[in-house]
Every structure is written in C-alpha cells, then in structure tokens.
Amino acid sequence: MKKFTIHLDAVLVLILLAAGLVAFVIFQHREQQRLFQQNLDLTWELQNSQTRNTQLQRRLTACRNDQASATRP
C-alpha cells in the first residue's frame, strides 16, 4: 500500500492560494459595489439634468410666447 504524505511547503502554498483567492473575491465585491453606486448616482444626476432641461425649455417657450404676444398690436 502506498503511503500518503503531505509536505509542509505544499500546505503552505495551498493556504496562501486560498487566502489570495478570498482577498481577490472581497476586492472584486467591493469594487462591484462601488461601481454600482456610482452608476446609480450618475443615473440620478442624468435624470435630474434632463428634468431641469425640460423645465427650462418650457419656461423659455412660455417667455417667448409672452414676449411675442406683448409686441403684437
């Protein structure tokens, strides 16, 4: 029957690989959370800008209509 031996350096390498993998997964998760939050913030900013733009266009149109009606005899 063959004898199975575990070398200490192999165990150490496996532990280091596992620790590196866990650290990488944690880093990826945090990066994904940060990018998701940044995406939400930018989406809200875009929607707010579009709403503000629409409001200003309506005010400009109303102002032009008022000015045009005021200059007519």
N, C-alpha and C positions, 0 to 999 in steps of 0.2 A: 504494500500500500504506500502511495506517495505521501510525503509529509508536506503540509501546507505551512509556509512561514510568511509572516508579514514583516516587511522591512520598515524600520522606523522612518527612513527618509521617504518611502512611498506614502506612508500615512501622513507625514508632514506635507507632502506635495498635494495630496487629496484634500487635506484640511485647508491649505492655502487656496486651492482652486475653489472650494466651496465658499470660503469667506469672500473671495473675489467676486464670485457669481452673485452672492447675496448683496454685496455692496453695489454691484452694477445694476441689479434689479431695483434696489432702493433709489439709486441715482436716476434711473430711467423713469420710475414712478413720479418722483418729484419734478423732473423736467416736464413730463406729460401734464402734471397738474398745473405747473406754471404756464405752459403754453396754452392750455385750455382756458385758464383765467384770462390770459392776455387776449385770446380770441373773443371771449365774452365781452371784455372791456372795449375792444375795438368795434365789435358789432353794435354795442350800445352807443358808442361815440358816432358811428356812421348813421345809425337811425336818428339820433338827436340832430346831427348835422342836416340830414335830409328833411326832417320836420321843420327845422329852423329855416332852411332854404325855401320850403313851400310857403311858410308863413310870410317870409319877406317878399316873395313873389306876389302873393295875394295883396299885401299892403301896397306894393308898388303899383299893381294893376288898379287898385282902388284909388290911389293917389292920382294916377294918370287920368282915370275916368272923372274924378272930381275936378281936376285941372282943366280937362277938355270941356266939361260942361260949364265951367265958370267962364271960359273965354268965349263961348258962343253967345251971340247977341240975342 
